Amino acid sequence: MLDKRKLIIYIAAGVAVIALVTVAIVLIVRGRKRAEEQKEPRVVSITIDAPADIPLEEKEEIVYRTLIEEGYSPAGACGIMGNIAVESPDFDPSAVNESSGALGLFQWNDVGDRQQHFKDFCREQKLNWNSIDSQLAFAIYELSGADPIACRLDDFLKETDDAYTAAAEFTAGFERCITDSGKKADTYTGGLYPEFYGNKYQGLSKRINKAMNYYERFTH
């Protein structure tokens, strides 16, 4: 007969094995789910017939109208724009962060080679990188399937009527501007990215407020 000490050891080992198997199954299911969520990215042709030095309000109207034409709901479009307004307050596609090198309306950086992918996209499509149309086209390319994280946003941003949540989810899934300090950082508590739950994001409240203001402006 087994003594109590050995029995406890065997039970503990069995529990550990079950826990490891459970974790492995969860990871496999999540991986399959994400693979299923990722779609074939779409390349859209956007032509904005406007000079680069137009007033900010005209730029905002052009971006909003373009996003609506590409299938995003008013709330989804405003959620995107609330983030642009923080990343590039003047809606300047030529904006470059001197310290990080991040560029454009969405301030793409080299994390995950996204900035390089953007430049490659512009070269392949024969677009100037520093234009609103090229950057909206690439953002849609990422959202529609080219980026495995951002693509979870695509259907949501087309269907939502909640600009508040649209801005928060876009911050977490597209901008990914995680920070660990600062008064301007707020905690993400959304549901589209459970793996990011509880992370702090730069200017999250400001992004949400901007989105809500855009929604009020464009829908009333």
BATORPA-502848 format. One record per residue: z, y, x of N, C-alpha, C, O in turn; residue in one letter. Coordinates in steps of 0.05 Angstrom, whole numbers, plus 5000, padded with zeros to 4 digits. Layout:
ZYXZYXZYXZYXA/...
***
This chain:
500049765017500050005000500050255017501150265039M/498750465007498650715021501350865018502450864996L/502350975040504751135036503951405025501551485024D/505951555015505451805001503952015019502252155009K/504552015045503352215063500352165065498752355063R/499551905068496651845071495251895044492951995044K/496651835022495451884996494852174992492752254981L/496752344999496352634997494052735014492452905006I/493852615038491652695056488952615044487052775044I/488752375033486252285020485552454996483152524992Y/487552524980487052694957486052964965484153074954I/487353084986486553344995483653345006482153525002A/483053125021480353095032478253075009476153195011A/478952924988477152894965476653154951474453224944G/478853314948478553574935476853764952475153904941V/477153744978475553914996472553844994470854024994A/472053584993469253494990468053594964465753684963V/469553564942468553654916468053954916466054044905I/469754104929469454394931466954464946465454644938A/466454324968464054384984461454314969459554464969L/461554084955459254004938458754214916456454284911V/460854314904460554514883459354764893457454874881T/460254854916459155104929456255064935454555234930V/455554824946452754774952450954774928448754884928A/451954664906450454654881450054944870447855014862I/452155104871451955384862449855534879448255684867V/449955494905447955634922445155544917443255714917L/444755284912442055184906441055304879438755394878I/442855304859442055414833441355704835439355804824V/442955854850442456144854439756184868438256364861R/439356024888436756044903434355994886432356134887G/434555784869432355724850431955944830429756014824R/434256054820434056264801432656514812430956634799K/433456584837432256814850429256764855427556944853R/428556524863425756454868424156484842421856574842A/425356394820424056414794423756714786421756784773E/425756874793425757154785423557304800422457504790E/422957224825421057374841418257324830417357094827Q/416857544824414157524813412057604833412657694855K/409557564825407357654842407257954841406858064819E/407558084863407558384863404858504854402758384859P/405058724841402558854832402059104848403859254854R/399559144855398759384869397459574849395359504837V/398559804845397559994825396160224839396860294862V/394260334826392760564837393760814823393360854799S/395160984837396261234826394961474839394961504863I/393761644823392561884833393862124821393662174797T/395162284837396462524828394962764838394862834862I/393662894819391863124826393463384825393263534806D/395063414846396763654847397363724877397663544893A/397563984883398164054911401063984918402763954901P/401563944943404163854953406364064948408664004947A/405564324946407564534945408164634917409064864913D/407664464897408164544869411264564865412764444880I/412164714845415064734840416364464834415064284825P/418964454839420464204835420164094807419763854803L/420364264787420164174759417564034753417463844738E/415364134765412764014761412663734775411463554764E/413863714798413963454812415563254795414663024792K/417763344784419463164768417863074743417962834736E/416463254730414863184707412662984714412062794699E/411363024737409262844746410462564751409262364743I/412662544765413962284771414762144745414261914741V/415962294727416862184701414462074686414461844677Y/412362234684409962154669408661904681407761724667R/408561904708407361674722408961414717407761204712T/411561434719413261194714412961094685412860854681L/412761274666412361194638409661054635409460854622I/407561174648404961054646404860774659403160604651E/406560724678406660464691408460264677408960044687E/409460344653410860144637413860164636415160014622G/415060354651417960384651418860544627417560734618Y/421160474616422160614593423160894601423660934625S/423461074582424561334589427261324604427661464624P/428961144595431561114609431260994637432561074656A/429460794639428860674665427660874685428460884708G/425761034675424561234692426561434702426561514725A/428361514684430461714691432461594710433461744727C/433061334707434861214726433661214755435061254774G/431061164757429661184783429761464793430361504817I/429161654776429061934784431762044793431962214810M/433961944780436562034788437161964817438562104831G/436161734825436461654853434661814872435561894893N/432161864863430462034880431762304884431662414907I/432962424863434062684865436362704885436962924896A/437662484891439762474912438562414939439362524959V/436662224940435462154965433662374976433662425001E/432162504959430262724967430462944946428762944928S/432463114948432963314927430563484919430463574896P/428763534937426463694931424063524922421863624919D/424563264918422363084912420163114933417763124926F/421063124958419263164980418462904992420162775005D/416062804989415262545001415162545031415062335043P/415162785043415062805072417862805085418162825109S/419962795068422662815078423362595097422762355092A/424562665120425362465140428262525149428762755156V/429962335147432762375156432862365186432062165199N/433762585198433662605227435462405241434862325263E/437662325228439562145242438761845238439061685257S/437761775214437161495209434161425211433461195214S/432561635208429661585208428561495181426161445178G/430361485161429461415134427561625123427761855130A/425561535107423561725099422761705070423061495057L/421561915060420361925034422261965011424662025014G/421161954986422661994962425061804960427161884950L/424761564969426761354966428261314993430161144994F/427561455013428761435039428861145049430961035056Q/426461025051426360755062427160765091426460945106W/428660565100429460545128428560275139427060125126N/429460215163428559965176430159715169429559505179D/432259745152433759515144431959325128430859405108V/431759085138429958895125427058955129425358845114G/426459125148423659205154422259335131419759335129D/423759455112422459575089420759815096418559855085R/421659975115419960205123417360115135415260235130Q/417459905152415059795164413259685142410759715144Q/414359545123412759435101411359665086409059635077H/412859885082411660115069409260225084407160275073F/409560245110407360355127405060155127402760245126K/405659905128403459695127401959715100399559695099D/403459745079402359775052400460015051398159985040F/401360235061399660475061397160435077394960525070C/397360305100395060265117393060075103390660125103R/394059865091392359675077390959795053388659735047E/392359975039391260095015389760365021388760495003Q/389760435047388460685056389660925042388261095031K/392360935043393861155031395261315052396061205073L/395661575048397461735065400361675058401061685034N/401961605077404761525071406361755058408061705041W/405762005066407362225057406362355032406062605030N/405762195012404862294986406462164964407361944966S/406762314942408262204919406861954908408261764901I/404261964906402861734894403161484910403461264899D/402961504937403261264954406061144952406360904952S/408061324950410761234950411561114923413160924922Q/410561224902411061104876409560834874410660634863L/407260814885405660564885407260344900407360114892A/408360424923409860224939412460144925413259914926F/413760344913416260274898415660074876417159884872A/413560114862412759924840411959654852412559444841I/410759654876410059414890412559254896412659014893Y/414659394906417159254912418459154886419358934885E/418659334866419959264841418659024827419958864814L/415959014830414558804815414458534828413258344818S/415658514852415758254865415758244895416458044907G/414858464908414658454937417458444951417658344973A/419458564938422158554949423858364932424158404908D/424958164945426457954929428958054916429957924897P/430058284924432458394911431658594890432558584867I/429858774897429058994878427658874854427659004833A/426258654857424658544835426258474810425158444788C/428958434814430558384790430758624772431558594748R/430058854782430259104766427859144748428059284728L/425559024754423059104741423159084711422759274697D/423658844701423758804672425958974659425559094638D/428258984672430459144662429759434658430359554637F/428459554678427759834677425559894657425160124648L/424159684649422059724628423259704600422059804581K/425559574597426659514571429059684564429659724540E/430559774584433159904579432860174564430860314567T/434860244548435060504536437560654546438560844534D/438560554569441160654580440560764608440460624627D/440261034609439661164635442061134654441661124679A/444461134644446861104661446760844676446960844701Y/446360624662446260364675443860334692443960214714T/441560444683439060434699439460554727438660444747A/440860784728441360924753443160754771442660734795A/445260644759447160484775445860234786446260164809A/444360094769443059844778440959904799440659744818E/439560124796437460194816438860264843437760194864F/441060394842442560454866443260204881442860184906T/444360004867445259754879442859584889442959484911A/440859554872438659364878436359474893434959324907G/435959734892433659854906434460024930433559984952F/436260214925437160384947439060244966438860274991E/440960094955442759934972444260104992444760015015R/445060334984446360525002449360485002450960654995C/450160245012452960165012454460325034453360375055I/456860405027458560545047461360445044462060325023T/463060495063465760405062467760635061470260585063D/466760875060468661105060467261345047464861335040S/468761555043467661805033468361855005468461674988G/468862104999469562184972467162164952467562154928K/464762174963462362164946461461874940459361834929K/463061684948462361404943463861294918466161354914A/462361144902463561034878462960734877461060644890D/464560594861464460304861462360204840462360304817T/460760024848458759894830460159684813461459504824Y/459859694787461059504769458959394749459659304728T/456459404757454359314740454159014739455658874752G/452258914723451958624719449458504730449258254731G/447558664738445058554747445258444775443658264783L/447158544791447558444818450458364822452058514835Y/451258144812454058054815454958024844457358064850P/453057964861453857944890454558204902455858214924E/453858434889454558694900456958824885457759044891F/458058674866460158784849462558874867463458724884Y/463459114862465759224877464959374902466759504914G/462459364910461559524933461559814926461159894903N/461959984947461760274943459060374952457960284972K/457960554936455260664942455360964944456761104929Y/453761064963453661354968452661504943450461454933Q/454261694934453461874912452761734886451061834871G/453961514880453261364856453661534831451861534814L/455861664828456361834805454362054802453462124780S/453662174825451662384824448962284815447462414800K/448162044824445661924817445661874786443661924773R/447861784776448061724747447861984732446462004712I/449362194741449262454727446462574726445562684706N/445062554749442362654750440562504730438962624717K/440862244729439262084711439862164682437962184666A/442362204675443062284648441862554641440962594618M/441862734660440763004656437662984651436563114634N/436362814667433462774663432962654636431062734622Y/434562464628434162334602434462534579432962534560Y/436462704582436862914561434463104561433563184540E/433463174584431263364586428663254576427163384561R/428063004582425462894576425262754548423062704538F/427562704536427462554511428462724487428562624465T/429262964492430263124470428763394467429363554450H/
***
